[in-house]
């Protein structure tokens, strides 16, 4: 008999099987927390460089504005805004769960939906306000 | 039921705590910075630069940067540990990650204190 309660837990999945494994929605939230975190980390260097351009001198600021108005940069920024919004919202959910708030099954499902809703709306609002 | 044998003193507890403390610092800073930009609405270079040249903002931005780099170290190190099995590649990635983050810390300090 191998029902859910007798199966060996936790299960460790390697990267290839992770891609084909059908995760429940809270699992998707969790893996996207990692994906967004890694994405933000990989672009830290370019972001620091852009920040440096923007505060150093009027000439550098002009270069920064020129770069920021390029559509490729805007698409990357849109992705970064989503990554930040998702990582922020999912992170707050994990912090609340650490404090034993909303750890019941139903509550975790509701908070997952809330994270996706808030982060996607925040992404749209920020793209609208900053990039467009 | 997960049977775990926990060995060693404070094994991983410090990382767990640091990850959360740095997260709270970054979350507070993000809200604080968005609020400032919302109020000041810097429209040109001078106004934008002045926001970060302000002592409190500069100090908070530096704390944010350090929190970010420490947070990124723990998170990215865990990603390499979980998905990169060959020891040589994993060690290389760990070292590169650490060196990049240490370099970024110095760079961030240099940018902010030149303002």
gemmi code that builds the backbone of each chain (N, CA, C; Angstrom):
import gemmi

chains = {
    "A": [
        ("UNK", (0.844, -1.205, 0.000), (0.000, 0.000, 0.000), (0.876, 1.251, 0.000)),
        ("UNK", (0.668, 2.087, -1.013), (1.468, 3.316, -1.062), (0.564, 4.527, -1.231)),
        ("UNK", (-0.262, 4.775, -0.232), (-1.036, 6.019, -0.289), (-0.146, 7.162, 0.198)),
        ("UNK", (-0.710, 8.373, 0.176), (0.096, 9.564, 0.453), (0.795, 9.511, 1.807)),
        ("UNK", (0.175, 8.858, 2.795), (0.731, 8.905, 4.144), (1.903, 7.949, 4.333)),
        ("UNK", (1.987, 6.888, 3.486), (3.076, 5.930, 3.688), (4.225, 6.140, 2.702)),
        ("UNK", (4.011, 7.010, 1.699), (5.075, 7.274, 0.739), (6.246, 7.959, 1.441)),
        ("UNK", (7.443, 7.684, 0.938), (8.624, 8.244, 1.580), (8.694, 9.769, 1.331)),
        ("UNK", (8.759, 10.527, 2.408), (8.824, 11.992, 2.300), (10.033, 12.491, 3.056)),
        ("UNK", (10.647, 13.621, 2.677), (10.374, 14.381, 1.453), (10.975, 13.715, 0.224)),
        ("UNK", (10.403, 14.031, -0.942), (10.964, 13.497, -2.188), (11.959, 14.501, -2.737)),
        ("UNK", (13.100, 13.990, -3.174), (14.086, 14.865, -3.808), (14.018, 14.687, -5.315)),
        ("UNK", (13.815, 15.791, -6.026), (13.717, 15.720, -7.486), (14.941, 16.380, -8.086)),
        ("UNK", (15.548, 15.709, -9.074), (16.656, 16.365, -9.764), (16.087, 17.268, -10.857)),
        ("UNK", (16.951, 18.063, -11.476), (16.488, 19.094, -12.407), (15.684, 18.541, -13.592)),
        ("UNK", (16.146, 17.455, -14.297), (15.361, 16.973, -15.437), (13.949, 16.525, -15.044)),
        ("UNK", (13.803, 15.812, -13.907), (12.462, 15.347, -13.556), (11.593, 16.481, -13.016)),
        ("UNK", (12.252, 17.543, -12.524), (11.490, 18.713, -12.045), (10.689, 19.352, -13.171)),
        ("UNK", (11.294, 19.347, -14.385), (10.655, 20.005, -15.515), (9.357, 19.289, -15.902)),
        ("UNK", (9.338, 17.951, -15.748), (8.155, 17.185, -16.159), (7.211, 16.901, -15.000)),
        ("UNK", (7.643, 17.210, -13.760), (6.836, 16.922, -12.594), (5.736, 17.957, -12.467)),
        ("UNK", (4.487, 17.484, -12.339), (3.366, 18.428, -12.258), (3.237, 18.928, -10.823)),
        ("UNK", (3.684, 20.173, -10.618), (3.657, 20.748, -9.283), (2.283, 21.352, -8.994)),
        ("UNK", (1.808, 21.261, -7.748), (0.610, 22.028, -7.380), (0.952, 23.516, -7.357)),
        ("UNK", (-0.065, 24.384, -7.372), (0.167, 25.826, -7.472), (1.118, 26.382, -6.403)),
        ("UNK", (0.994, 25.986, -5.119), (1.977, 26.495, -4.136), (3.402, 26.060, -4.475)),
        ("UNK", (3.546, 24.897, -5.118), (4.866, 24.436, -5.546), (5.405, 25.307, -6.664)),
        ("UNK", (4.490, 25.735, -7.562), (4.906, 26.623, -8.657), (5.361, 27.961, -8.083)),
        ("UNK", (4.606, 28.456, -7.080), (4.988, 29.715, -6.419), (6.405, 29.583, -5.870)),
        ("UNK", (6.668, 28.457, -5.224), (7.952, 28.240, -4.571), (9.098, 28.165, -5.577)),
        ("UNK", (8.900, 27.422, -6.682), (9.987, 27.301, -7.653), (10.186, 28.630, -8.377)),
        ("UNK", (9.097, 29.388, -8.576), (9.249, 30.708, -9.196), (9.972, 31.676, -8.262)),
        ("UNK", (9.870, 31.427, -6.947), (10.617, 32.232, -5.976), (12.119, 32.051, -6.233)),
        ("UNK", (12.500, 30.798, -6.493), (13.905, 30.507, -6.807), (14.307, 31.095, -8.142)),
        ("UNK", (13.462, 30.871, -9.168), (13.782, 31.350, -10.516), (13.941, 32.869, -10.504)),
        ("UNK", (12.988, 33.561, -9.836), (13.056, 35.032, -9.813), (14.282, 35.493, -9.032)),
        ("UNK", (14.598, 34.806, -7.939), (15.771, 35.175, -7.139), (17.053, 35.022, -7.938)),
        ("UNK", (17.164, 33.900, -8.678), (18.369, 33.672, -9.478), (18.476, 34.713, -10.592)),
        ("UNK", (17.344, 35.029, -11.218), (17.334, 36.042, -12.281), (17.793, 37.394, -11.769)),
        ("UNK", (17.282, 37.786, -10.600), (17.678, 39.070, -10.014), (19.167, 39.064, -9.697)),
        ("UNK", (19.666, 37.934, -9.174), (21.095, 37.833, -8.862), (21.955, 37.980, -10.117)),
        ("UNK", (21.559, 37.286, -11.200), (22.365, 37.303, -12.418), (22.444, 38.708, -13.036)),
        ("UNK", (21.425, 39.537, -12.791), (21.441, 40.879, -13.383), (21.895, 41.956, -12.403)),
        ("UNK", (22.418, 41.545, -11.226), (22.891, 42.524, -10.239), (23.996, 43.422, -10.806)),
        ("UNK", (24.927, 42.830, -11.525), (26.053, 43.589, -12.082), (25.588, 44.697, -13.021)),
        ("UNK", (24.825, 44.325, -14.088), (24.299, 45.359, -14.978), (23.456, 46.409, -14.247)),
        ("UNK", (22.685, 45.986, -13.236), (21.851, 46.945, -12.498), (22.701, 47.943, -11.722)),
        ("UNK", (23.770, 47.440, -11.084), (24.666, 48.331, -10.346), (25.308, 49.332, -11.302)),
        ("UNK", (25.702, 48.831, -12.471), (26.335, 49.689, -13.475), (25.349, 50.779, -13.927)),
        ("UNK", (24.094, 50.386, -14.190), (23.088, 51.364, -14.597), (22.843, 52.393, -13.494)),
        ("UNK", (22.800, 51.907, -12.237), (22.598, 52.828, -11.113), (23.755, 53.826, -11.044)),
        ("UNK", (24.980, 53.298, -11.235), (26.157, 54.173, -11.214), (26.058, 55.253, -12.300)),
        ("UNK", (25.666, 54.838, -13.519), (25.496, 55.802, -14.609), (24.498, 56.884, -14.224)),
        ("UNK", (23.395, 56.458, -13.577), (22.295, 57.391, -13.313), (22.633, 58.437, -12.261)),
        ("UNK", (23.606, 58.169, -11.377), (23.893, 59.143, -10.314), (25.263, 59.829, -10.437)),
        ("UNK", (26.070, 59.445, -11.437), (27.441, 59.956, -11.468), (27.566, 61.378, -12.019)),
        ("UNK", (27.068, 61.601, -13.246), (27.215, 62.926, -13.864), (26.066, 63.134, -14.855)),
        ("UNK", (25.794, 64.378, -15.241), (24.721, 64.626, -16.222), (24.950, 63.869, -17.530)),
        ("UNK", (26.239, 63.742, -17.954), (26.537, 63.032, -19.209), (26.215, 61.549, -19.073)),
        ("UNK", (26.645, 60.960, -17.927), (26.368, 59.544, -17.676), (24.869, 59.318, -17.562)),
        ("UNK", (24.173, 60.280, -16.952), (22.720, 60.184, -16.815), (22.051, 60.148, -18.189)),
        ("UNK", (22.586, 60.950, -19.125), (22.046, 60.962, -20.487), (22.238, 59.596, -21.148)),
        ("UNK", (23.423, 58.986, -20.936), (23.679, 57.634, -21.460), (22.688, 56.648, -20.856)),
        ("UNK", (22.475, 56.791, -19.533), (21.525, 55.927, -18.828), (20.133, 56.049, -19.453)),
        ("UNK", (19.700, 57.300, -19.716), (18.367, 57.510, -20.291), (18.254, 56.908, -21.681)),
        ("UNK", (19.361, 57.038, -22.443), (19.378, 56.484, -23.794), (19.222, 54.960, -23.740)),
        ("UNK", (20.008, 54.326, -22.828), (19.930, 52.874, -22.660), (18.542, 52.456, -22.214)),
        ("UNK", (17.982, 53.205, -21.240), (16.699, 52.833, -20.659), (15.544, 52.988, -21.641)),
        ("UNK", (15.750, 53.777, -22.701), (14.660, 53.954, -23.658), (14.701, 52.910, -24.773)),
        ("UNK", (15.776, 52.094, -24.782), (15.904, 51.027, -25.788), (14.936, 49.894, -25.448)),
        ("UNK", (14.240, 49.344, -26.447), (13.171, 48.383, -26.144), (13.689, 47.069, -25.553)),
        ("UNK", (14.905, 46.649, -25.957), (15.460, 45.404, -25.391), (15.623, 45.560, -23.880)),
        ("UNK", (16.175, 46.725, -23.468), (16.369, 47.007, -22.050), (15.014, 47.043, -21.336)),
        ("UNK", (14.010, 47.627, -22.015), (12.677, 47.702, -21.405), (12.078, 46.315, -21.170)),
        ("UNK", (12.290, 45.414, -22.140), (11.765, 44.056, -21.979), (12.451, 43.373, -20.793)),
        ("UNK", (13.792, 43.537, -20.697), (14.526, 42.951, -19.577), (14.034, 43.556, -18.253)),
        ("UNK", (13.833, 44.886, -18.250), (13.332, 45.563, -17.052), (11.948, 45.054, -16.660)),
        ("UNK", (11.099, 44.814, -17.667), (9.754, 44.289, -17.378), (9.873, 42.935, -16.667)),
        ("UNK", (10.793, 42.098, -17.163), (11.038, 40.805, -16.519), (11.554, 40.970, -15.100)),
        ("UNK", (12.460, 41.932, -14.906), (13.020, 42.185, -13.574), (11.955, 42.699, -12.609)),
        ("UNK", (11.057, 43.540, -13.121), (9.978, 44.069, -12.278), (9.088, 42.913, -11.816)),
        ("UNK", (8.768, 41.994, -12.740), (7.972, 40.830, -12.337), (8.747, 40.018, -11.295)),
        ("UNK", (10.040, 39.761, -11.566), (10.849, 38.948, -10.644), (10.858, 39.578, -9.255)),
        ("UNK", (11.025, 40.904, -9.205), (11.045, 41.601, -7.919), (9.685, 41.486, -7.234)),
        ("UNK", (8.605, 41.743, -7.981), (7.261, 41.717, -7.388), (6.935, 40.314, -6.867)),
        ("UNK", (7.257, 39.286, -7.664), (6.967, 37.916, -7.233), (7.805, 37.539, -6.015)),
        ("UNK", (9.102, 37.843, -6.085), (10.004, 37.471, -4.989), (9.588, 38.179, -3.692)),
        ("UNK", (9.182, 39.443, -3.822), (8.737, 40.253, -2.682), (7.477, 39.633, -2.053)),
        ("UNK", (6.450, 39.387, -2.876), (5.166, 38.884, -2.350), (5.303, 37.469, -1.816)),
        ("UNK", (5.971, 36.598, -2.574), (6.143, 35.213, -2.121), (6.999, 35.185, -0.853)),
        ("UNK", (7.976, 36.095, -0.775), (8.837, 36.170, 0.404), (8.051, 36.556, 1.642)),
        ("UNK", (7.134, 37.516, 1.501), (6.310, 37.922, 2.643), (5.413, 36.767, 3.075)),
        ("UNK", (4.906, 35.996, 2.093), (4.091, 34.816, 2.427), (4.926, 33.815, 3.240)),
        ("UNK", (6.186, 33.596, 2.816), (7.033, 32.645, 3.555), (7.339, 33.160, 4.957)),
        ("UNK", (7.543, 34.486, 5.086), (7.811, 35.063, 6.414), (6.608, 34.860, 7.335)),
        ("UNK", (5.402, 35.073, 6.793), (4.185, 34.880, 7.603), (4.055, 33.422, 8.022)),
        ("UNK", (4.384, 32.499, 7.090), (4.285, 31.081, 7.414), (5.321, 30.684, 8.467)),
        ("UNK", (6.494, 31.350, 8.442), (7.484, 31.113, 9.498), (6.926, 31.501, 10.861)),
        ("UNK", (6.051, 32.531, 10.855), (5.436, 32.988, 12.103), (4.151, 32.190, 12.405)),
        ("UNK", (3.984, 31.040, 11.703), (2.833, 30.149, 11.889), (1.518, 30.810, 11.534)),
        ("UNK", (1.571, 31.791, 10.623), (0.332, 32.430, 10.167), (-0.049, 31.819, 8.826)),
        ("UNK", (-1.269, 31.281, 8.743), (-1.772, 30.725, 7.477), (-1.078, 29.463, 7.023)),
        ("UNK", (-0.838, 28.533, 7.937), (-0.146, 27.301, 7.541), (-1.108, 26.140, 7.256)),
        ("UNK", (-2.425, 26.354, 7.452), (-3.376, 25.288, 7.135), (-3.499, 25.167, 5.616)),
        ("UNK", (-3.882, 23.980, 5.143), (-3.915, 23.698, 3.703), (-4.738, 24.725, 2.930)),
        ("UNK", (-5.949, 25.004, 3.403), (-6.827, 25.945, 2.695), (-6.195, 27.338, 2.654)),
        ("UNK", (-5.632, 27.753, 3.805), (-5.024, 29.090, 3.898), (-3.840, 29.216, 2.953)),
        ("UNK", (-3.038, 28.147, 2.829), (-1.868, 28.235, 1.945), (-2.318, 28.346, 0.484)),
        ("UNK", (-3.436, 27.683, 0.157), (-3.933, 27.795, -1.227), (-4.419, 29.202, -1.504)),
        ("UNK", (-5.148, 29.773, -0.542), (-5.652, 31.139, -0.718), (-4.496, 32.129, -0.823)),
        ("UNK", (-3.470, 31.981, 0.048), (-2.362, 32.942, 0.029), (-1.553, 32.808, -1.264)),
        ("UNK", (-1.501, 31.586, -1.819), (-0.814, 31.407, -3.105), (-1.498, 32.232, -4.183)),
        ("UNK", (-2.838, 32.128, -4.238), (-3.590, 32.903, -5.224), (-3.380, 34.399, -4.996)),
        ("UNK", (-3.338, 34.807, -3.711), (-3.141, 36.221, -3.386), (-1.781, 36.700, -3.889)),
        ("UNK", (-0.737, 35.875, -3.691), (0.612, 36.252, -4.144), (0.627, 36.452, -5.665)),
        ("UNK", (0.025, 35.486, -6.401), (0.016, 35.626, -7.867), (-0.774, 36.864, -8.284)),
        ("UNK", (-1.913, 37.091, -7.647), (-2.754, 38.236, -8.018), (-2.027, 39.554, -7.741)),
        ("UNK", (-1.513, 39.707, -6.516), (-0.872, 40.973, -6.135), (0.392, 41.210, -6.958)),
        ("UNK", (1.217, 40.157, -7.151), (2.477, 40.382, -7.859), (2.231, 40.709, -9.331)),
        ("UNK", (1.228, 40.082, -9.939), (0.964, 40.370, -11.354), (0.375, 41.778, -11.514)),
        ("UNK", (-0.537, 42.153, -10.599), (-1.100, 43.506, -10.659), (-0.012, 44.559, -10.416)),
        ("UNK", (0.875, 44.295, -9.436), (1.962, 45.235, -9.131), (2.897, 45.354, -10.336)),
        ("UNK", (3.158, 44.217, -11.008), (4.019, 44.227, -12.201), (3.418, 45.119, -13.278)),
        ("UNK", (2.117, 44.935, -13.527), (1.447, 45.738, -14.558), (1.482, 47.218, -14.179)),
        ("UNK", (1.190, 47.516, -12.906), (1.165, 48.910, -12.451), (2.539, 49.550, -12.577)),
        ("UNK", (3.598, 48.818, -12.180), (4.946, 49.369, -12.237), (5.427, 49.540, -13.674)),
        ("UNK", (5.098, 48.572, -14.548), (5.488, 48.701, -15.955), (4.800, 49.921, -16.546)),
        ("UNK", (3.515, 50.077, -16.209), (2.725, 51.205, -16.692), (3.326, 52.520, -16.203)),
        ("UNK", (3.679, 52.560, -14.919), (4.147, 53.794, -14.302), (5.578, 54.171, -14.665)),
        ("UNK", (6.450, 53.157, -14.868), (7.875, 53.450, -15.048), (8.314, 53.319, -16.507)),
        ("UNK", (7.888, 52.218, -17.155), (8.458, 51.916, -18.480), (7.708, 52.561, -19.630)),
        ("UNK", (6.375, 52.706, -19.479), (5.607, 53.194, -20.634), (5.463, 54.713, -20.646)),
    ],
    "B": [
        ("UNK", (6.153, 11.535, 8.415), (7.072, 11.906, 9.495), (8.496, 11.914, 8.953)),
        ("UNK", (9.185, 12.987, 9.181), (10.555, 13.090, 8.713), (11.481, 12.858, 9.896)),
        ("UNK", (12.304, 11.811, 9.771), (13.263, 11.553, 10.847), (14.587, 12.204, 10.502)),
        ("UNK", (14.908, 13.228, 11.250), (16.156, 13.920, 10.977), (17.062, 13.813, 12.184)),
        ("UNK", (18.340, 13.580, 11.907), (19.304, 13.621, 12.994), (20.085, 14.913, 12.821)),
        ("UNK", (19.869, 15.845, 13.735), (20.538, 17.141, 13.631), (21.852, 17.057, 14.393)),
        ("UNK", (22.925, 17.309, 13.647), (24.240, 17.237, 14.288), (24.922, 18.587, 14.240)),
        ("UNK", (25.890, 18.783, 15.110), (26.652, 20.024, 15.127), (25.879, 21.121, 15.834)),
        ("UNK", (26.603, 22.214, 16.140), (25.974, 23.321, 16.842), (25.375, 24.299, 15.838)),
        ("UNK", (24.215, 24.856, 16.135), (23.488, 25.824, 15.302), (23.696, 25.558, 13.814)),
        ("UNK", (23.419, 24.328, 13.387), (23.675, 23.949, 12.003), (22.628, 24.544, 11.066)),
        ("UNK", (22.997, 25.578, 10.303), (22.075, 26.188, 9.350), (21.125, 27.197, 9.967)),
        ("UNK", (21.072, 27.263, 11.294), (20.129, 28.185, 11.937), (20.498, 29.637, 11.641)),
        ("UNK", (21.803, 29.923, 11.651), (22.264, 31.292, 11.405), (21.863, 31.733, 9.991)),
        ("UNK", (22.082, 30.842, 8.991), (21.715, 31.174, 7.620), (20.220, 31.435, 7.497)),
        ("UNK", (19.448, 30.576, 8.148), (17.984, 30.702, 8.123), (17.573, 32.072, 8.662)),
        ("UNK", (18.190, 32.445, 9.793), (17.848, 33.720, 10.437), (18.306, 34.914, 9.593)),
        ("UNK", (19.550, 34.835, 9.090), (20.088, 35.934, 8.276), (19.219, 36.146, 7.031)),
        ("UNK", (18.782, 35.031, 6.411), (17.954, 35.137, 5.208), (16.689, 35.941, 5.492)),
        ("UNK", (16.109, 35.730, 6.698), (14.862, 36.422, 7.040), (15.081, 37.862, 7.483)),
        ("UNK", (16.137, 38.088, 8.258), (16.416, 39.460, 8.715), (16.745, 40.350, 7.510)),
        ("UNK", (17.591, 39.850, 6.604), (17.945, 40.648, 5.424), (16.711, 40.880, 4.546)),
        ("UNK", (15.817, 39.888, 4.489), (14.589, 40.043, 3.697), (13.747, 41.185, 4.253)),
        ("UNK", (13.641, 41.255, 5.585), (12.834, 42.310, 6.207), (13.473, 43.678, 5.955)),
        ("UNK", (14.805, 43.760, 6.077), (15.502, 45.023, 5.797), (15.199, 45.479, 4.367)),
        ("UNK", (15.301, 44.551, 3.394), (15.084, 44.909, 1.989), (13.636, 45.302, 1.720)),
        ("UNK", (12.698, 44.585, 2.356), (11.278, 44.895, 2.145), (10.966, 46.295, 2.676)),
        ("UNK", (11.480, 46.614, 3.886), (11.232, 47.936, 4.467), (11.853, 49.028, 3.602)),
        ("UNK", (13.100, 48.792, 3.147), (13.777, 49.782, 2.305), (12.996, 50.025, 1.009)),
        ("UNK", (12.513, 48.938, 0.382), (11.801, 49.069, -0.888), (10.571, 49.955, -0.728)),
        ("UNK", (9.810, 49.716, 0.339), (8.604, 50.510, 0.583), (8.987, 51.968, 0.840)),
        ("UNK", (10.042, 52.160, 1.659), (10.553, 53.478, 2.025), (11.038, 54.236, 0.780)),
        ("UNK", (11.772, 53.564, -0.120), (12.295, 54.239, -1.304), (11.173, 54.596, -2.284)),
        ("UNK", (10.236, 53.652, -2.482), (9.113, 53.924, -3.389), (8.311, 55.118, -2.857)),
        ("UNK", (8.125, 55.179, -1.526), (7.397, 56.305, -0.925), (8.127, 57.622, -1.177)),
        ("UNK", (9.463, 57.621, -0.976), (10.249, 58.845, -1.199), (10.146, 59.301, -2.658)),
        ("UNK", (10.316, 58.345, -3.594), (10.279, 58.701, -5.010), (8.885, 59.189, -5.402)),
        ("UNK", (7.873, 58.605, -4.741), (6.480, 58.990, -4.995), (6.259, 60.451, -4.594)),
        ("UNK", (6.851, 60.836, -3.440), (6.664, 62.190, -2.916), (7.533, 63.195, -3.669)),
        ("UNK", (8.837, 62.855, -3.836), (9.780, 63.801, -4.444), (9.576, 63.923, -5.954)),
        ("UNK", (9.203, 62.798, -6.592), (9.059, 62.735, -8.062), (10.246, 63.407, -8.772)),
        ("UNK", (11.471, 62.863, -8.607), (12.636, 63.489, -9.245), (12.491, 63.456, -10.776)),
        ("UNK", (12.593, 64.636, -11.398), (12.319, 64.694, -12.837), (13.590, 64.827, -13.673)),
        ("UNK", (14.711, 65.240, -13.033), (15.952, 65.363, -13.808), (17.125, 64.781, -13.014)),
        ("UNK", (18.323, 64.853, -13.602), (19.515, 64.264, -12.985), (19.770, 64.804, -11.579)),
        ("UNK", (19.752, 66.142, -11.422), (20.083, 66.749, -10.130), (19.154, 66.269, -9.020)),
        ("UNK", (17.853, 66.231, -9.340), (16.860, 65.815, -8.342), (17.035, 64.337, -7.990)),
        ("UNK", (17.301, 63.498, -8.997), (17.489, 62.053, -8.815), (18.722, 61.791, -7.953)),
        ("UNK", (19.828, 62.498, -8.275), (21.070, 62.329, -7.542), (20.903, 62.792, -6.087)),
        ("UNK", (20.170, 63.910, -5.910), (19.993, 64.494, -4.569), (19.300, 63.518, -3.620)),
        ("UNK", (18.383, 62.690, -4.162), (17.676, 61.710, -3.315), (18.685, 60.779, -2.653)),
        ("UNK", (19.645, 60.262, -3.455), (20.599, 59.281, -2.916), (21.777, 59.928, -2.195)),
        ("UNK", (21.986, 61.238, -2.438), (23.073, 61.941, -1.760), (22.687, 62.305, -0.325)),
        ("UNK", (21.385, 62.302, -0.032), (20.892, 62.584, 1.315), (21.424, 61.516, 2.284)),
        ("UNK", (21.983, 61.998, 3.433), (22.641, 61.087, 4.372), (21.850, 59.848, 4.744)),
        ("UNK", (20.588, 60.022, 5.161), (19.788, 58.866, 5.605), (19.521, 57.895, 4.460)),
        ("UNK", (19.227, 58.451, 3.260), (18.939, 57.578, 2.111), (20.199, 56.813, 1.716)),
        ("UNK", (21.344, 57.507, 1.741), (22.615, 56.868, 1.398), (22.910, 55.707, 2.350)),
        ("UNK", (22.756, 55.979, 3.651), (22.995, 54.966, 4.685), (22.055, 53.773, 4.502)),
        ("UNK", (20.752, 54.073, 4.302), (19.755, 53.000, 4.134), (20.021, 52.214, 2.854)),
        ("UNK", (20.434, 52.923, 1.789), (20.706, 52.241, 0.525), (21.884, 51.284, 0.671)),
        ("UNK", (22.896, 51.724, 1.444), (24.056, 50.855, 1.650), (23.660, 49.616, 2.463)),
        ("UNK", (22.844, 49.805, 3.507), (22.358, 48.656, 4.283), (21.541, 47.716, 3.404)),
        ("UNK", (20.717, 48.299, 2.520), (19.927, 47.505, 1.583), (20.844, 46.674, 0.683)),
        ("UNK", (21.897, 47.332, 0.163), (22.817, 46.644, -0.744), (23.507, 45.479, -0.030)),
        ("UNK", (23.999, 45.717, 1.188), (24.673, 44.642, 1.926), (23.697, 43.509, 2.243)),
        ("UNK", (22.468, 43.853, 2.643), (21.449, 42.833, 2.922), (21.182, 42.018, 1.670)),
        ("UNK", (21.070, 42.730, 0.543), (20.810, 42.062, -0.736), (21.925, 41.065, -1.069)),
        ("UNK", (23.186, 41.494, -0.887), (24.299, 40.625, -1.273), (24.403, 39.406, -0.353)),
        ("UNK", (24.178, 39.604, 0.948), (24.218, 38.469, 1.886), (23.056, 37.512, 1.596)),
        ("UNK", (21.864, 38.078, 1.358), (20.661, 37.303, 1.035), (20.884, 36.493, -0.249)),
        ("UNK", (21.471, 37.150, -1.250), (21.732, 36.493, -2.530), (22.744, 35.365, -2.354)),
        ("UNK", (23.735, 35.567, -1.500), (24.736, 34.521, -1.269), (24.053, 33.256, -0.738)),
        ("UNK", (23.224, 33.390, 0.291), (22.569, 32.212, 0.879), (21.648, 31.534, -0.142)),
        ("UNK", (20.840, 32.355, -0.839), (19.882, 31.802, -1.791), (20.544, 31.128, -2.977)),
        ("UNK", (21.520, 31.801, -3.570), (22.167, 31.269, -4.777), (23.032, 30.059, -4.416)),
        ("UNK", (23.701, 30.113, -3.252), (24.486, 28.962, -2.793), (23.587, 27.730, -2.658)),
        ("UNK", (22.380, 27.914, -2.109), (21.439, 26.795, -1.971), (21.006, 26.257, -3.329)),
        ("UNK", (20.834, 27.162, -4.306), (20.446, 26.709, -5.649), (21.561, 25.851, -6.242)),
        ("UNK", (22.812, 26.298, -6.143), (23.936, 25.496, -6.677), (23.999, 24.158, -5.937)),
        ("UNK", (23.806, 24.168, -4.608), (23.898, 22.918, -3.832), (22.805, 21.928, -4.233)),
        ("UNK", (21.619, 22.452, -4.586), (20.505, 21.561, -4.914), (20.594, 20.992, -6.327)),
        ("UNK", (21.066, 21.771, -7.288), (20.958, 21.352, -8.686), (22.281, 21.037, -9.365)),
        ("UNK", (23.395, 21.478, -8.792), (24.675, 21.215, -9.458), (25.419, 20.144, -8.663)),
        ("UNK", (25.422, 18.926, -9.200), (25.988, 17.809, -8.454), (27.510, 17.657, -8.578)),
        ("UNK", (28.117, 17.855, -9.791), (29.578, 17.651, -9.870), (30.325, 18.639, -8.955)),
        ("UNK", (31.155, 18.106, -8.071), (31.775, 18.918, -7.018), (32.614, 20.071, -7.579)),
        ("UNK", (33.365, 19.784, -8.667), (34.244, 20.808, -9.230), (33.472, 22.009, -9.739)),
        ("UNK", (32.390, 21.731, -10.508), (31.584, 22.829, -11.070), (30.903, 23.591, -9.932)),
        ("UNK", (30.395, 22.832, -8.939), (29.700, 23.467, -7.823), (30.645, 24.400, -7.057)),
        ("UNK", (31.852, 23.912, -6.792), (32.827, 24.730, -6.056), (33.158, 25.996, -6.842)),
        ("UNK", (33.339, 25.822, -8.179), (33.638, 26.977, -9.027), (32.506, 28.009, -8.954)),
        ("UNK", (31.260, 27.521, -9.058), (30.117, 28.437, -9.007), (30.043, 29.146, -7.651)),
        ("UNK", (30.289, 28.392, -6.561), (30.279, 28.998, -5.225), (31.313, 30.118, -5.122)),
        ("UNK", (32.518, 29.827, -5.614), (33.597, 30.816, -5.516), (33.269, 32.047, -6.358)),
        ("UNK", (32.786, 31.825, -7.609), (32.452, 32.955, -8.488), (31.341, 33.811, -7.881)),
        ("UNK", (30.327, 33.144, -7.306), (29.206, 33.863, -6.684), (29.717, 34.734, -5.546)),
        ("UNK", (30.547, 34.121, -4.694), (31.072, 34.834, -3.529), (31.935, 36.023, -3.949)),
        ("UNK", (32.821, 35.791, -4.927), (33.702, 36.869, -5.384), (32.893, 38.010, -5.991)),
        ("UNK", (31.871, 37.660, -6.809), (31.034, 38.698, -7.421), (30.367, 39.530, -6.333)),
        ("UNK", (29.810, 38.869, -5.323), (29.069, 39.598, -4.287), (29.987, 40.464, -3.422)),
        ("UNK", (31.199, 39.977, -3.138), (32.151, 40.794, -2.369), (32.538, 42.023, -3.194)),
        ("UNK", (32.781, 41.796, -4.499), (33.111, 42.905, -5.391), (31.978, 43.923, -5.456)),
        ("UNK", (30.737, 43.446, -5.581), (29.582, 44.343, -5.645), (29.478, 45.199, -4.377)),
        ("UNK", (29.827, 44.616, -3.214), (29.733, 45.370, -1.954), (30.646, 46.587, -2.002)),
        ("UNK", (31.898, 46.374, -2.471), (32.843, 47.478, -2.573), (32.378, 48.495, -3.604)),
        ("UNK", (31.874, 47.992, -4.719), (31.411, 48.853, -5.810), (30.248, 49.728, -5.326)),
        ("UNK", (29.291, 49.102, -4.619), (28.123, 49.846, -4.113), (28.580, 50.952, -3.161)),
        ("UNK", (29.536, 50.628, -2.283), (30.047, 51.630, -1.337), (30.694, 52.779, -2.109)),
        ("UNK", (31.475, 52.443, -3.145), (32.162, 53.468, -3.936), (31.164, 54.385, -4.645)),
        ("UNK", (30.126, 53.796, -5.227), (29.116, 54.610, -5.929), (28.453, 55.570, -4.945)),
        ("UNK", (28.031, 55.030, -3.792), (27.245, 55.845, -2.854), (28.077, 56.943, -2.208)),
        ("UNK", (29.340, 56.638, -1.832), (30.117, 57.653, -1.118), (30.851, 58.633, -2.036)),
        ("UNK", (30.640, 58.469, -3.340), (31.142, 59.494, -4.253), (30.080, 60.572, -4.483)),
        ("UNK", (28.866, 60.300, -3.998), (27.768, 61.258, -4.238), (27.950, 62.535, -3.414)),
    ],
}
model = gemmi.Model(1)
for chain_id, residues in chains.items():
    chain = gemmi.Chain(chain_id)
    for i, (resn, *xyz) in enumerate(residues, 1):
        res = gemmi.Residue()
        res.name, res.seqid = resn, gemmi.SeqId(i, " ")
        for name, pos in zip(("N", "CA", "C"), xyz):
            atom = gemmi.Atom()
            atom.name, atom.element = name, gemmi.Element(name[0])
            atom.pos, atom.b_iso = gemmi.Position(*pos), 0.0
            res.add_atom(atom)
        chain.add_residue(res)
    model.add_chain(chain)
structure = gemmi.Structure()
structure.add_model(model)
structure.setup_entities()
